[in-house]
Amino acid sequence: MNNRPTATSRMPRIELVAVGALVGITAIWGSTFLIVQDVVKVMPVNAFLAWRFGIATLVLMAIRPRALRALPASVRNQGIILGAALGTGYILQTIGLQSTSATVSGFITGMFVVFTPLISAVVLRTRISPVAWVAVALATIGLALLSLHGLSIGLGELLTLGCAFLFAVQIVGLGMWSTPDKAYALTVLQLGTVAALTLLASLPGGGPGIPPSTSTWVAILFLALVATAAAFIVQTWAQAHIAATRAAIVLTMEPVFAGFTGVVIGGEVLTGRIVAGAVCILVAMYLAELGPRAGADAMVAHLEP
């Protein structure tokens, strides 16, 4: 049974800092959609991802060089599986950004919050509540409003939806396997797997190569050091101090920041259709977190030693 403390009156300042930290990294993650769009204009997708996650992995290993020592084979396998889901998701998301806007990509990626309880229902055999079905219906409507072009959905939107599903697989896997004592090692293994996966995927195109300009280097270093290595560390720390459901609700701010960045900085047009779709998906995400997630969290607690 998991005995990790949840929200109590003993540590209000720590909880406040934890929530603020999570809001901060969602703002960082939301802002990266435009940065990624710019980088993939001058670099192949897989080469860019290999640099981003390779640098992040090396930094985390340098911070705690003994994190992977004496890990049992089962934990290593878990990290590789989680990294494969995460890496494939990032590849799909980045390719999707080449043919869809940062605003749409951000909101569709946020559908991982809806997929998560559905996958949990299959993996953990938890019952899908009526609230979950309402959330799925709202998310579907929102996706249609955001991405339907006539009677079809564009390739970029479909790829990004696949990314959201794989991110949900990774979240459920972490819930099943992650414990405080091996969280850092699992993070390193995941990011290392993403780096290896994208490096291999870049080989048919000539390998990762060298970033072509100073501005590209700056973008990659920011994404690797701040939006990947530091963000994963901050998220791990913050979620040790606040309940999982509360943390997940805070993390749904990422697509909001993505949309804000796309409109204010990227010059994208904020139409009524996009607003309506975004509202549907945001409501769906909150319903998914406030309803079925409580049951999923209870199951996860029984899986942790």
C-alpha positions as CSV (number, residue, x, y, z in Angstrom):
1,M,0.0,0.0,0.0
2,N,1.3,3.5,-0.8
3,N,1.8,5.5,2.3
4,R,3.0,8.7,0.6
5,P,1.3,11.7,2.2
6,T,-1.3,13.6,0.3
7,A,-2.6,17.1,0.8
8,T,-2.7,17.9,4.6
9,S,-2.6,20.9,6.8
10,R,0.9,20.1,7.8
11,M,2.7,21.4,4.7
12,P,0.6,24.1,3.1
13,R,3.6,26.1,1.9
14,I,5.2,23.0,0.3
15,E,1.9,22.2,-1.4
16,L,1.6,25.7,-2.7
17,V,5.2,25.6,-4.1
18,A,4.5,22.2,-5.7
19,V,1.3,23.5,-7.4
20,G,3.2,26.6,-8.6
21,A,6.0,24.4,-9.9
22,L,3.6,22.3,-11.9
23,V,1.9,25.4,-13.3
24,G,5.4,26.6,-14.3
25,I,6.3,23.5,-16.2
26,T,2.9,23.4,-18.0
27,A,3.7,26.9,-19.1
28,I,7.1,25.8,-20.4
29,W,5.6,22.8,-22.1
30,G,2.8,24.8,-23.7
31,S,5.3,27.3,-25.1
32,T,7.4,24.6,-26.8
33,F,4.9,23.9,-29.6
34,L,6.0,27.0,-31.5
35,I,9.7,26.4,-30.8
36,V,9.4,22.9,-32.1
37,Q,7.7,24.1,-35.2
38,D,10.6,26.4,-36.0
39,V,13.3,23.8,-35.3
40,V,11.7,21.1,-37.5
41,K,11.7,23.5,-40.4
42,V,15.5,23.3,-40.5
43,M,16.1,19.9,-39.1
44,P,14.6,16.4,-39.7
45,V,12.2,15.5,-36.9
46,N,14.1,12.4,-35.6
47,A,17.4,14.2,-35.7
48,F,16.0,17.0,-33.6
49,L,14.4,14.6,-31.1
50,A,17.6,12.6,-30.8
51,W,19.5,15.8,-29.9
52,R,16.9,16.9,-27.4
53,F,16.5,13.7,-25.5
54,G,20.1,12.7,-25.8
55,I,21.3,15.9,-24.1
56,A,18.6,15.6,-21.5
57,T,19.6,12.0,-20.7
58,L,23.3,12.9,-20.3
59,V,22.4,15.8,-18.0
60,L,20.3,13.6,-15.7
61,M,23.0,10.9,-15.7
62,A,25.6,13.5,-14.8
63,I,23.5,14.8,-11.9
64,R,23.0,11.3,-10.4
65,P,25.5,9.0,-12.1
66,R,24.6,6.1,-9.8
67,A,20.9,6.2,-10.5
68,L,21.0,3.2,-12.8
69,R,23.4,1.0,-10.8
70,A,22.1,-2.3,-9.4
71,L,18.6,-2.0,-11.0
72,P,16.8,-5.3,-11.5
73,A,16.1,-6.4,-15.0
74,S,12.4,-5.9,-14.5
75,V,12.8,-2.2,-13.7
76,R,15.1,-1.7,-16.8
77,N,12.4,-3.4,-19.0
78,Q,9.7,-1.2,-17.5
79,G,11.8,1.9,-18.3
80,I,12.4,0.8,-21.9
81,I,8.6,0.1,-22.4
82,L,7.6,3.5,-21.0
83,G,10.3,5.2,-23.1
84,A,9.2,3.4,-26.2
85,A,5.6,4.8,-25.7
86,L,6.9,8.2,-24.9
87,G,9.4,8.3,-27.8
88,T,6.9,7.2,-30.4
89,G,4.4,9.7,-29.0
90,Y,6.9,12.5,-29.4
91,I,7.7,11.5,-32.9
92,L,4.1,11.5,-33.9
93,Q,3.5,14.8,-32.2
94,T,6.5,16.5,-33.9
95,I,5.6,15.2,-37.3
96,G,2.0,16.3,-36.8
97,L,3.2,19.8,-36.0
98,Q,4.5,20.0,-39.6
99,S,0.9,20.1,-40.9
100,T,-1.2,21.5,-38.0
101,S,-1.1,24.6,-35.9
102,A,0.5,24.9,-32.5
103,T,-2.9,25.7,-31.0
104,V,-4.6,22.6,-32.4
105,S,-1.7,20.3,-31.6
106,G,-1.6,21.6,-28.0
107,F,-5.3,20.9,-27.4
108,I,-5.3,17.5,-29.1
109,T,-2.2,16.4,-27.2
110,G,-4.1,17.3,-24.0
111,M,-6.6,14.5,-24.7
112,F,-4.1,12.1,-23.0
113,V,-6.1,13.1,-19.8
114,V,-9.2,11.5,-21.3
115,F,-7.5,8.4,-22.7
116,T,-5.7,7.8,-19.3
117,P,-8.8,6.6,-17.4
118,L,-10.0,4.6,-20.3
119,I,-6.7,2.7,-20.6
120,S,-6.7,2.3,-16.8
121,A,-10.1,0.7,-17.1
122,V,-8.6,-2.0,-19.4
123,V,-5.3,-2.5,-17.7
124,L,-6.5,-2.1,-14.1
125,R,-10.0,-3.5,-14.8
126,T,-11.7,-0.4,-13.2
127,R,-15.3,0.3,-14.2
128,I,-15.8,3.2,-16.6
129,S,-18.2,5.6,-14.9
130,P,-20.9,7.6,-16.7
131,V,-18.8,10.7,-16.1
132,A,-16.0,9.1,-18.1
133,W,-18.3,8.4,-21.0
134,V,-19.5,12.1,-20.9
135,A,-15.9,13.2,-21.0
136,V,-15.1,11.0,-24.0
137,A,-18.1,12.4,-25.8
138,L,-17.2,16.0,-25.1
139,A,-13.6,15.3,-26.1
140,T,-14.7,13.8,-29.4
141,I,-16.9,16.8,-30.1
142,G,-14.0,19.1,-29.3
143,L,-11.6,17.2,-31.5
144,A,-14.1,17.5,-34.4
145,L,-14.5,21.2,-33.9
146,L,-10.8,21.7,-33.8
147,S,-9.6,19.4,-36.6
148,L,-12.3,18.4,-39.0
149,H,-11.7,19.7,-42.5
150,G,-15.0,19.0,-44.4
151,L,-15.8,15.4,-43.7
152,S,-12.3,14.3,-43.0
153,I,-9.6,14.6,-40.3
154,G,-6.2,15.8,-41.4
155,L,-3.1,13.6,-41.1
156,G,-1.5,16.0,-38.6
157,E,-4.5,15.8,-36.3
158,L,-4.6,12.0,-36.5
159,L,-0.8,11.7,-35.8
160,T,-1.2,14.0,-32.8
161,L,-4.2,12.0,-31.5
162,G,-1.9,8.9,-31.7
163,C,0.6,10.9,-29.6
164,A,-2.0,11.6,-27.0
165,F,-2.9,7.9,-26.8
166,L,0.7,6.9,-26.3
167,F,1.3,9.5,-23.7
168,A,-1.7,8.1,-21.8
169,V,-0.1,4.6,-22.1
170,Q,3.0,6.0,-20.6
171,I,1.1,7.7,-17.7
172,V,-0.8,4.5,-16.9
173,G,2.5,2.5,-17.0
174,L,4.1,5.0,-14.6
175,G,1.2,4.6,-12.3
176,M,1.6,0.8,-12.3
177,W,5.4,0.7,-12.0
178,S,6.8,4.0,-10.5
179,T,7.7,4.2,-6.8
180,P,9.5,7.1,-5.1
181,D,12.8,5.1,-4.8
182,K,13.0,4.3,-8.5
183,A,11.3,7.3,-10.1
184,Y,14.6,9.0,-11.0
185,A,16.0,5.8,-12.6
186,L,12.8,5.3,-14.6
187,T,13.0,8.9,-15.8
188,V,16.6,8.4,-17.0
189,L,15.7,5.1,-18.7
190,Q,12.7,6.6,-20.4
191,L,14.5,9.6,-21.8
192,G,17.5,7.4,-22.8
193,T,15.1,5.1,-24.7
194,V,13.5,8.0,-26.4
195,A,17.0,9.3,-27.4
196,A,18.0,5.8,-28.7
197,L,14.7,5.3,-30.6
198,T,14.9,8.7,-32.3
199,L,18.6,8.3,-33.1
200,L,17.9,4.9,-34.9
201,A,14.9,6.5,-36.7
202,S,17.2,9.3,-37.9
203,L,19.8,6.9,-39.5
204,P,17.9,6.4,-42.8
205,G,18.0,10.2,-43.3
206,G,21.8,10.4,-42.7
207,G,21.8,10.4,-38.9
208,P,21.3,13.2,-36.4
209,G,23.9,15.5,-38.1
210,I,24.7,18.8,-36.5
211,P,22.2,21.6,-35.7
212,P,22.6,24.1,-38.6
213,S,22.6,27.4,-36.7
214,T,23.2,29.1,-33.4
215,S,19.5,29.8,-33.0
216,T,18.7,26.1,-33.5
217,W,21.3,25.2,-30.9
218,V,19.7,27.6,-28.5
219,A,16.3,26.1,-29.1
220,I,17.5,22.5,-28.7
221,L,19.4,23.3,-25.5
222,F,16.3,25.0,-24.0
223,L,14.1,22.1,-24.9
224,A,16.6,19.6,-23.6
225,L,17.7,21.3,-20.4
226,V,14.5,23.2,-19.4
227,A,11.5,21.5,-21.1
228,T,12.8,17.9,-20.7
229,A,15.5,17.3,-18.0
230,A,14.5,20.0,-15.5
231,A,10.8,19.7,-16.2
232,F,10.8,15.9,-15.5
233,I,12.7,16.5,-12.2
234,V,10.3,19.3,-11.1
235,Q,7.3,17.2,-12.0
236,T,8.7,14.2,-10.0
237,W,9.4,16.4,-7.0
238,A,6.0,18.2,-7.1
239,Q,3.9,15.0,-7.4
240,A,5.6,13.7,-4.2
241,H,3.9,16.5,-2.3
242,I,0.4,16.8,-3.8
243,A,-2.3,14.2,-4.6
244,A,-2.2,12.7,-8.1
245,T,-5.7,13.9,-9.1
246,R,-4.8,17.4,-8.0
247,A,-1.6,17.3,-10.0
248,A,-3.3,16.0,-13.1
249,I,-5.8,18.8,-13.0
250,V,-3.0,21.4,-12.8
251,L,-1.2,19.7,-15.8
252,T,-4.3,20.2,-18.0
253,M,-3.1,23.9,-18.1
254,E,-0.5,22.9,-20.7
255,P,-2.9,23.0,-23.8
256,V,-4.2,26.3,-22.4
257,F,-0.7,27.8,-22.5
258,A,-0.1,26.2,-25.9
259,G,-3.2,28.0,-27.3
260,F,-2.3,31.3,-25.6
261,T,1.2,31.1,-27.1
262,G,0.0,30.2,-30.5
263,V,-2.4,33.1,-30.7
264,V,-0.4,35.8,-28.9
265,I,3.1,35.0,-30.2
266,G,2.5,32.8,-33.2
267,G,-0.1,35.1,-34.8
268,E,-2.7,32.4,-35.2
269,V,-6.3,33.4,-35.6
270,L,-8.5,32.5,-32.6
271,T,-11.9,31.6,-34.2
272,G,-15.1,30.7,-32.4
273,R,-14.8,27.2,-33.7
274,I,-11.4,26.8,-32.0
275,V,-12.7,28.3,-28.8
276,A,-15.7,26.0,-28.7
277,G,-13.5,22.9,-29.4
278,A,-11.0,24.0,-26.8
279,V,-13.7,24.5,-24.2
280,C,-15.2,21.0,-24.9
281,I,-11.8,19.3,-24.5
282,L,-10.9,21.3,-21.3
283,V,-14.3,20.4,-19.8
284,A,-13.7,16.7,-20.8
285,M,-10.3,16.7,-19.2
286,Y,-11.6,18.1,-15.9
287,L,-14.5,15.6,-15.9
288,A,-12.0,12.8,-16.6
289,E,-9.8,13.8,-13.7
290,L,-12.5,14.6,-11.1
291,G,-14.6,11.5,-11.9
292,P,-12.9,8.2,-12.7
293,R,-9.4,9.1,-11.7
294,A,-10.2,8.6,-8.0
295,G,-10.8,5.0,-8.6
296,A,-7.7,4.6,-10.8
297,D,-5.6,6.2,-8.1
298,A,-6.9,3.7,-5.5
299,M,-5.9,0.8,-7.7
300,V,-2.4,2.3,-8.3
301,A,-1.9,2.5,-4.5
302,H,-2.3,-1.2,-4.2
303,L,0.3,-1.8,-7.0
304,E,3.0,0.1,-5.1
305,P,4.9,-1.7,-2.3
